[in-house]
């Protein structure tokens, strides 16, 4: 095959195969018009090539006014066109590119092409059968027999090709191309005849109406086809005698149409589909990302303002860092999640990656700038190469709102303030009932140590424990034993600890008892953790937020850089029973202490602690809560000019803008008060300022309260003070 297949490329070229594929879709679209059917909305097609066929047919049918009938058995074969035509497009992908073809190193996929011809021809024959039922079966019978014979011949050729010689294969392949064109010509003939019959019926009805009434009938006498199918029929009509079209002339019409299906019609179909696809092509947004409209941005800006005000209330300063970092800065900090870092291509010798969070860049910033202490906040986008799930709030690009305190201070004093900041934000955002789960990394390490977990397995086992909020203990235990290689005895011992949670005061006593039972209260990690937590709980109680906490031994934040207190805020919702316990619906913030992270970038360690608000989930909650609220106004005043020069609108608006009053006006050169009032009402703008010729001469305007429907004349000089007072009152 390699000897004659390369020579065959010149004869059976990619352009011919592409022409046949496009022609098959174009002919099928006319059949859809003739059958008055359309592709099902759920069109099959996860498969890329079938989807392309479906898209081609839909754009050719765009604009048709032929009434679509309900799907019936008679049109099933037509509606399955994408499945029949897809294999030929699949074959096109196996053709060599121009460089390979020029070097004659590629082999033409002849056998697969013939199998694709079989599929396309069978689909065409099935569509002819469907259309034949709408016409004179006797007149179309000869067309059906002709098409059937060619379909059978193509199938026989595909089987016979396996043992053919090179010369025989070339000749038979070219014959198969011509036979496929004849089958498509037969389908085209039947479709055009069907459309002609429908229009002939329309003409006869119009003539009957005219004869009965003596007036010209308003009834349409031509079909309004799709924008693409209309051009196809016009092209064919320009190349043939349309008077030939009738059921009786169908057999001879096939021959005429087959002669028309040459390279020029291939080019026409290709150009038509390319042009129509260009018009119909819709831009796509990258997977895992979102656009935000004005209403959504209003909610986000309000939330950001609330969060920022809390940060500033606690004396934090803002910083910013690049959206990308050296990859070496990010790797080795996130445990198993390191695989989610977005790598960038080599940029001038530097290996870069998009930031995964805001904490590691902050640590790098502190080290690079030799900062001894700072209380900072940072609101910016981060990126994760995760599997997106929009319904669960999992995105590849999203905002984080971070608050961190770096520096050497008294034990747990910064940690307590960070937790207080998180409580204030969640309370002021009014997201609903929430609880902050907390634990201590040293306590968690001690649990693993007394349970017999080797040091090398600490982080993998922590990762498994961290899934307890989503999976039952039985599944977590299975993962520890089967996937992580832990003994069942160690897993069971871990279970005696991590399945406990509750109010901090009660859990503190219980934790002491559990470690005492294991003779581990003298463990250095246990002692340090309990001392930290005792101080933390005391400070949180002083700030009246201890009751918002849940001491949860299953919390095992997966990031490698945590060294002390770790915490996670979880939103809760009530069950249908108002007296029942609340159930968790997802994490909306998290954080912890990381004393060694800055030291990864500098010889000097700077202890740090911080929190991050899961703002995307918060936004989703706020959007749901406010979806039925009235649309927020983006302006306070709408300026309406009535028969005055447009610069008068500019003058009044400018006066308001200079005094920090939000105002807008119509950009139409000629103002339309009725339309302007509709715009103002739809935008919930509270006031309108009217100025007409008389007001302009008197130096006054009419201010209308669009809520109370009252109005008052105000001098131009007093307008700003009047509106400012009214807006403050509102």
PEMO-V163912 format. One record per helix or strand of 2 or more residues. SS is the DSSP state (alpha for helix, beta for strand). FROM is the first residue (numbers start at 1). TO is the last residue. If there is no record, write none. Layout:
ss:SS from:FROM to:TO
ss:SS from:FROM to:TO
This chain:
ss:alpha from:2 to:11
ss:alpha from:14 to:35
ss:alpha from:48 to:61
ss:alpha from:73 to:79
ss:alpha from:81 to:92
ss:alpha from:98 to:103
ss:alpha from:110 to:132
ss:alpha from:137 to:163
ss:alpha from:166 to:213
ss:alpha from:227 to:238
ss:alpha from:242 to:244
ss:alpha from:250 to:260
ss:alpha from:263 to:280
ss:alpha from:294 to:313
ss:beta from:317 to:318
ss:beta from:324 to:326
ss:alpha from:327 to:330
ss:alpha from:335 to:340
ss:beta from:352 to:354
ss:alpha from:359 to:368
ss:beta from:374 to:383
ss:alpha from:390 to:392
ss:beta from:397 to:406
ss:alpha from:413 to:428
ss:beta from:434 to:440
ss:alpha from:441 to:450
ss:alpha from:455 to:469
ss:alpha from:473 to:483
ss:alpha from:488 to:498
ss:beta from:501 to:502
ss:alpha from:504 to:517
ss:alpha from:524 to:542
ss:alpha from:546 to:548
ss:beta from:549 to:552
ss:beta from:565 to:573
ss:beta from:583 to:593
ss:alpha from:598 to:600
ss:beta from:608 to:613
ss:alpha from:615 to:626
ss:beta from:637 to:642
ss:alpha from:646 to:658
ss:beta from:663 to:665
ss:alpha from:673 to:682
ss:beta from:687 to:692
ss:alpha from:693 to:698
ss:beta from:700 to:705
ss:beta from:710 to:715
ss:alpha from:716 to:729
